Amino acid sequence: MSITEDVVQFEKALSEAFVKLALEGTDKSTPMSEMRERFSEAGRLWGRAFAVCLNEGATAFEIRASEVKCERRFLEVLNRQAGPNGAQRE
């Protein structure tokens, strides 16, 4: 069995790893601009890893498209959680 055989489980594990990396060394005093930079980078890297791992013959265009899509996704999650009126805001 391949580690990417269960796509949902693979996506969850990959997401958890990249979110953990993005949050490493941050706390409540970390500026939102820095958090956006971290989540933007984590999203791009996640998208690249996901595209390459699940598509053996991925073209540079497909990989870049995945990076952009996932970068937006990570930033949307950050905004829902920590943005104005976010779930994690005090």
Buried (B, 14 or more C-beta within 10 A) or exposed (E): EEEBEEEEEBBEEBBEBBBEBBBEEEEEEEEEEEBBEBBBBBBBBBBBBBBEBEEEEBEEEEBBBBBEBBBEBBBEBBBEEBBEEEEEEE
